Amino acid sequence: MLRKLLIAAAVAVLAGQPALAAPVEITFWHSLAKKGTDAVNQIVGKFNASQSEYKLKAEYTGNYDDTTTKLQAAIPAGQAPDLMMLEVTRYGLFADSGVLEQLDPYLQKEGAEFLDQYQPFALEGPKYLGKSYVLPFNVSTPVMYYNKDAFRAAGLDPNAPPKTWDELRQMSAKLTVRQGNDVKQWGVIGLGQFVRWAFVAQAGGEWVSPKDNSVLMDSDASIGAYTYMADLIRKDKVSPEAAAINESLGSQYFTSGQAAINFDSTGGFGALRGAVKFDLGVAPLPCGVKCAAPIGGATIGINSASDEAHRKGAWAFLKFISRPEINAITFVETGYLPIMKKTADIDIAKKAIAEEPGYSVAIKQLDVAFVRSRPPAMPAIRAKEPSVWEAIVLGKTPEAQALKTFGAEMRTMLSKSGG
C-alpha cells in the first residue's frame, strides 16, 4: 500500500512540472562539397553537443551558383533557411533586398574584441555599403597546383614552377605531350572564372571597380588578359578547349594526370591531396604586369524573416564558429585560409602546416590578394560571363568585341539593380 502511495505521489509531482522544451531547430544551407561537407558536419556536431537549446540541421545545396538559385526560389515562398552560405560576390544581392539580418546590433553587443579575433583580410569582404550582414566562414584565393613528376619528365625543375605569364606559356609548351594527333598530357588547365578574374587583375584591369562599381571589363588591360588566356587554348594549344568552356572538367584532367598545371581554389587542397597519385606541388599564381589574387570563399548570413527564436539560434552558431579551434577544422580539412588570428596556433593546424608546406602558400599570397566588388547585379554578371568567355574561346567573337559588348551589358545590369 505504501509503495502505491509513493508512486502516486511521484506521478503527481511530475505531472505538475512543465515538460522540457524541445530544442529550436535551426536550418542551414551550405555549398561546401566533399571535404568541405566533412568539415561542416564536424562543426555542426560540435555545436549541437555544446548546448541543448538549439539543434542545427545543415544541408548541402549545391555549389555557390546552385545555392543562390535555390535561395531566389525559396525566399518568396517563405521556405528559406535560417542560415545561408553566400559566396562573397553574391551576398550583396540579398543584403540589398532585405533578406539578410543586419548584424551590427549583434556585433555591438559582443564588443570590439569579437571582430578583433579575425584576420583583417577576412573582414574586408563581409561588409555591404558600410554595414555588416554576414560573417566570413571559408576564405580562399586561387593557387597553382602542379604535377612535379610531369615537370621532371619534361626536364623542368619540380621546385621551380612558372612565376610569370611568359614562363607559364613556355613551360606549358614543354609539358604538353602529344602522340600523333592526340594529346596525352596538356600543359595547363583550370582557366575557370575565379582564375580569369585573377588574370584580369594581374593585367591591370578589373571586372567592376570595388571603389565606385564602374565597369572595367572592356578596358584594354582586361581585354589583354582574356586574349592571353584564350591564346593558351587557340594559338599555343597547350590547354584543352573542352575544359575551358566546362571548368568542372579541370580537376578531372589534373587528378588523372592528363594536365600538368591546374589553377584552382586553395579550398580544394584537402580533397586534392588525397585524390592524386603523383608528387603534388602548390605555388602562388604566376604574375602578369603585377601579382594579384582575388579573395574568394563564402560568408554566412541570417534570414531576416526567421522568427526571434530562430534568429537567436542562428547567431549562437555564428558566435560558435568564431573560434580558432573551430576555424582550424575548416582549414585542415579543406585548405581554406585560417581566418582567425589564433587558428594557426591550434595543434591540428600547426601539425598540418608542419607536415604539408602547401597549406602556407595561400597564406603568403595574401600580400597580393584583393577584395572584389559585390553589387546586387554581380550574380547576374557572373552568370553571363561564361558565355562571353566561350564565344571568345570558340572563335565566335573577337576578344575586344565580346568584352566591349559585355561591358555595355554590365553597365545596364548595374543601373537596373541600383549598383
Salt bridges, closest charged atoms under 4 A:
ASP65 OD1 - ARG90 NH2 2.38
GLU87 OE1 - ARG90 NH1 3.00
GLU87 OE2 - ARG372 NH2 3.25
GLU87 OE2 - ARG382 NH1 2.89
GLU101 OE2 - ARG311 NE 3.38
GLU110 OE2 - LYS319 NZ 3.42
ASP116 OD1 - LYS341 NZ 3.00
ASP149 OD1 - ARG152 NH1 2.95
ASP218 OD2 - ARG411 NH1 3.00
ASP231 OD1 - ARG234 NH2 3.12
ASP236 OD2 - ARG169 NE 2.69
ASP279 OD2 - ARG152 NH2 3.01
ASP307 OD1 - HIS310 ND1 2.69
GLU333 OE1 - LYS35 NZ 3.85
ASP347 OD1 - LYS350 NZ 3.85
GLU385 OE1 - ARG196 NH2 2.71
GLU399 OE2 - ARG234 NH2 2.46
